[in-house]
Amino acid sequence: MSDAMNFTVPQIAKMIDHSILRPEFTLEDLREGCAVARKYDVASVCVRPCDVTVAVDLLRGTNVMVGTVVGFPHGDTPTSVKISETELAVHQGAKEIDMVLNIGWLRSGDIAAVEHEIGLIVKAAGAAHVKVILETAYLTDEQKLAACWAAERAGAAFVKTSTGFAPKGATIDDLALMRSAVSPKVQVKASGGVRTLDAMIAMAGVGVTRFGTSATTEILQDLARRQVSIPGGRA
């Protein structure tokens, strides 16, 4: 609990990408998710590609960025399609692109192909930040390191653990490994199973600066409750 007291609610909020990605979500779910993002002034929403224009309209005039996914969730979309997805998303107003790298190429040891594809997405994204999703559940530590190195060489802004659709998501060990693999100019994003304030604080402790979660309200309300209950709390 003492570690949580080192953060204010606005500080934690600006580390969150509020996730609105489930395939069954309705337009009402999208509107509700964007309302949460607006209320708490989070870093961004991460929405399905079909929802970018609506999210941009809903969040116009706020400091909440709109991000979307590319090659999601399996990473095996042809590179030309990933490029087109990226260009369209940026044209529609997306400021961040969370791309899934080609997991099969990585596991096959074709690091050059993985790096080349990431570089093409970075180029297509222009000023938008590219976050490279490794999908760590399917990788050895050596493959995770190789992916992080390739992402940095290709110009990515973030390396990210997971899509949330694999057998497991972010772990402290994976995040610490990823943080050790990249220079300070590349940030680390935890995603997949990040549902509590305590998990966020522990992950921040190993250098994570962004978190993908749909549990934004619960996490921020938890922090606010803790701080209200302690004299001198920082909420």
C-alpha positions as CSV (number, residue, x, y, z in Angstrom):
1,M,0.0,0.0,0.0
2,S,2.8,2.4,0.8
3,D,4.1,2.2,-2.8
4,A,0.6,3.3,-4.1
5,M,0.9,6.4,-2.0
6,N,3.8,7.5,-4.2
7,F,1.3,8.2,-7.0
8,T,-1.7,10.4,-7.5
9,V,-4.9,9.3,-9.2
10,P,-4.1,11.6,-12.2
11,Q,-0.5,10.2,-12.4
12,I,-1.8,6.6,-12.6
13,A,-4.5,7.6,-15.0
14,K,-1.9,8.9,-17.4
15,M,-0.2,5.5,-17.4
16,I,-3.3,3.8,-18.7
17,D,-4.4,2.9,-22.2
18,H,-8.1,2.1,-21.6
19,S,-8.8,-1.0,-23.6
20,I,-12.1,-1.3,-25.6
21,L,-11.1,-4.2,-27.8
22,R,-13.4,-7.2,-27.1
23,P,-15.0,-8.4,-30.3
24,E,-18.5,-8.6,-28.8
25,F,-18.5,-4.9,-27.7
26,T,-21.3,-2.8,-29.0
27,L,-21.3,0.9,-29.9
28,E,-22.8,1.6,-26.5
29,D,-19.8,-0.2,-24.9
30,L,-17.5,2.0,-27.0
31,R,-19.3,5.2,-25.9
32,E,-19.2,4.0,-22.2
33,G,-15.5,3.2,-22.5
34,C,-14.7,6.6,-24.0
35,A,-16.7,8.2,-21.2
36,V,-14.5,6.5,-18.7
37,A,-11.4,7.6,-20.5
38,R,-12.7,11.2,-20.6
39,K,-13.7,11.2,-16.9
40,Y,-10.3,10.0,-15.7
41,D,-8.2,11.7,-18.4
42,V,-6.2,8.5,-19.2
43,A,-3.3,8.4,-21.6
44,S,-5.4,6.8,-24.4
45,V,-8.1,4.5,-25.4
46,C,-7.1,1.5,-27.5
47,V,-10.1,0.6,-29.8
48,R,-10.8,-1.7,-32.6
49,P,-9.9,-0.4,-36.0
50,C,-13.6,0.0,-37.0
51,D,-14.1,2.3,-34.0
52,V,-11.3,4.8,-34.6
53,T,-13.4,7.6,-36.1
54,V,-16.1,7.3,-33.5
55,A,-13.6,7.4,-30.7
56,V,-11.9,10.4,-32.2
57,D,-15.2,12.2,-32.3
58,L,-16.1,11.2,-28.7
59,L,-12.8,12.3,-27.3
60,R,-12.3,15.5,-29.4
61,G,-11.3,18.4,-27.2
62,T,-9.7,16.1,-24.5
63,N,-6.1,15.2,-23.8
64,V,-6.9,11.5,-24.3
65,M,-5.3,10.0,-27.4
66,V,-7.0,7.4,-29.6
67,G,-5.0,4.3,-30.4
68,T,-5.8,1.2,-32.3
69,V,-4.4,-2.2,-33.2
70,V,-2.8,-3.6,-36.3
71,G,-2.4,-7.2,-37.3
72,F,-4.5,-8.1,-34.3
73,P,-4.6,-10.4,-32.5
74,H,-2.5,-13.0,-34.3
75,G,0.2,-11.0,-36.1
76,D,0.0,-13.0,-39.2
77,T,-1.7,-10.5,-41.5
78,P,0.4,-9.8,-44.6
79,T,2.7,-6.9,-44.2
80,S,1.0,-4.9,-47.0
81,V,-2.3,-5.2,-45.1
82,K,-0.6,-4.1,-41.8
83,I,0.7,-1.0,-43.6
84,S,-2.7,-0.2,-45.0
85,E,-4.3,-0.7,-41.6
86,T,-1.7,1.7,-40.1
87,E,-2.1,4.4,-42.8
88,L,-5.9,4.3,-42.5
89,A,-5.9,4.5,-38.7
90,V,-3.5,7.5,-38.7
91,H,-5.6,9.2,-41.4
92,Q,-8.6,8.7,-39.2
93,G,-6.9,10.3,-36.3
94,A,-5.2,7.5,-34.3
95,K,-2.1,8.7,-32.5
96,E,-0.8,5.4,-31.3
97,I,-0.6,2.0,-33.2
98,D,-0.3,-1.2,-31.3
99,M,0.9,-3.8,-33.8
100,V,1.3,-7.5,-33.3
101,L,4.6,-8.7,-34.8
102,N,4.7,-11.8,-36.9
103,I,5.0,-14.4,-34.2
104,G,5.7,-17.3,-36.6
105,W,8.6,-15.4,-38.2
106,L,10.1,-14.7,-34.8
107,R,9.8,-18.3,-33.6
108,S,11.4,-19.4,-36.9
109,G,14.4,-17.2,-36.2
110,D,13.8,-14.8,-39.1
111,I,14.6,-11.7,-37.0
112,A,15.5,-9.7,-40.1
113,A,11.9,-10.2,-41.5
114,V,10.4,-9.2,-38.2
115,E,12.5,-6.1,-38.0
116,H,11.9,-5.1,-41.5
117,E,8.1,-5.3,-41.0
118,I,8.2,-3.3,-37.9
119,G,10.2,-0.6,-39.7
120,L,7.6,-0.4,-42.4
121,I,4.9,0.0,-39.9
122,V,6.9,2.7,-38.1
123,K,7.3,4.5,-41.4
124,A,3.6,4.2,-42.2
125,A,2.7,5.5,-38.8
126,G,4.6,8.8,-39.3
127,A,4.3,10.8,-36.1
128,A,2.1,8.2,-34.4
129,H,3.8,6.1,-31.8
130,V,4.2,2.4,-32.6
131,K,3.9,-0.2,-29.8
132,V,5.2,-3.7,-30.8
133,I,3.2,-6.5,-29.2
134,L,5.4,-9.5,-28.7
135,E,2.8,-12.0,-27.4
136,T,5.2,-13.3,-24.8
137,A,3.1,-16.3,-23.9
138,Y,4.4,-18.0,-27.1
139,L,8.1,-17.0,-26.8
140,T,11.3,-18.1,-25.1
141,D,13.3,-15.6,-23.2
142,E,15.8,-15.5,-26.1
143,Q,13.0,-14.8,-28.6
144,K,11.6,-12.0,-26.3
145,L,15.0,-10.4,-26.2
146,A,15.4,-10.7,-30.0
147,A,12.0,-9.1,-30.5
148,C,12.8,-6.2,-28.2
149,W,16.1,-5.5,-30.0
150,A,14.5,-5.7,-33.4
151,A,11.7,-3.3,-32.3
152,E,14.2,-0.8,-31.0
153,R,16.4,-1.0,-34.2
154,A,13.2,-0.5,-36.3
155,G,12.3,2.7,-34.5
156,A,9.4,1.5,-32.3
157,A,8.4,3.7,-29.3
158,F,7.2,0.8,-27.1
159,V,7.5,-2.9,-26.6
160,K,4.4,-4.5,-25.2
161,T,3.8,-7.9,-23.7
162,S,0.5,-9.2,-25.0
163,T,-2.8,-8.9,-26.8
164,G,-4.9,-10.2,-24.0
165,F,-6.0,-13.1,-26.2
166,A,-3.1,-15.5,-25.5
167,P,-3.0,-18.2,-22.7
168,K,-1.3,-15.7,-20.4
169,G,-0.5,-12.0,-20.3
170,A,2.0,-9.7,-18.6
171,T,4.3,-11.0,-15.9
172,I,6.9,-9.2,-13.8
173,D,9.7,-11.5,-15.1
174,D,8.8,-10.8,-18.7
175,L,8.5,-7.0,-18.1
176,A,11.8,-6.9,-16.3
177,L,13.5,-8.8,-19.1
178,M,11.9,-6.5,-21.7
179,R,13.0,-3.4,-19.8
180,S,16.5,-4.7,-19.6
181,A,16.6,-5.3,-23.4
182,V,15.8,-1.8,-24.6
183,S,17.3,1.6,-24.1
184,P,15.6,4.4,-22.1
185,K,14.2,5.9,-25.3
186,V,11.9,2.8,-25.7
187,Q,9.1,2.4,-23.2
188,V,7.6,-0.8,-22.0
189,K,3.8,-1.5,-21.9
190,A,2.2,-4.2,-19.9
191,S,-1.0,-5.7,-21.2
192,G,-3.0,-8.9,-20.6
193,G,-4.4,-9.5,-17.1
194,V,-3.5,-6.1,-15.6
195,R,-6.6,-5.7,-13.5
196,T,-5.5,-4.4,-10.1
197,L,-3.7,-1.3,-8.6
198,D,-1.2,-3.6,-6.8
199,A,-0.3,-5.3,-10.1
200,M,0.2,-1.9,-11.7
201,I,2.4,-0.6,-8.9
202,A,4.5,-3.8,-8.9
203,M,5.0,-3.5,-12.7
204,A,5.8,0.2,-12.5
205,G,8.5,-0.9,-10.1
206,V,10.4,-2.7,-12.9
207,G,10.1,0.2,-15.3
208,V,6.7,-0.2,-17.0
209,T,5.3,3.2,-18.0
210,R,2.1,2.3,-19.8
211,F,-0.6,-0.3,-19.0
212,G,-3.3,-1.7,-21.2
213,T,-6.4,-2.5,-19.1
214,S,-10.2,-2.5,-19.1
215,A,-10.3,-2.2,-15.3
216,T,-9.5,1.5,-15.3
217,T,-12.4,2.5,-13.0
218,E,-11.7,-0.2,-10.5
219,I,-8.0,0.6,-10.4
220,L,-8.4,4.3,-10.0
221,Q,-11.2,4.1,-7.5
222,D,-9.1,1.7,-5.4
223,L,-6.2,4.2,-5.3
224,A,-8.6,7.0,-4.4
225,R,-10.1,5.0,-1.5
226,R,-6.7,4.1,-0.1
227,Q,-5.6,7.7,-0.2
228,V,-8.8,9.0,1.4
229,S,-8.3,6.5,4.2
230,I,-4.8,7.8,5.0
231,P,-4.2,11.3,6.5
232,G,-2.2,13.3,4.0
233,G,-3.0,11.0,1.1
234,R,-2.3,12.4,-2.4
235,A,-5.5,11.8,-4.3
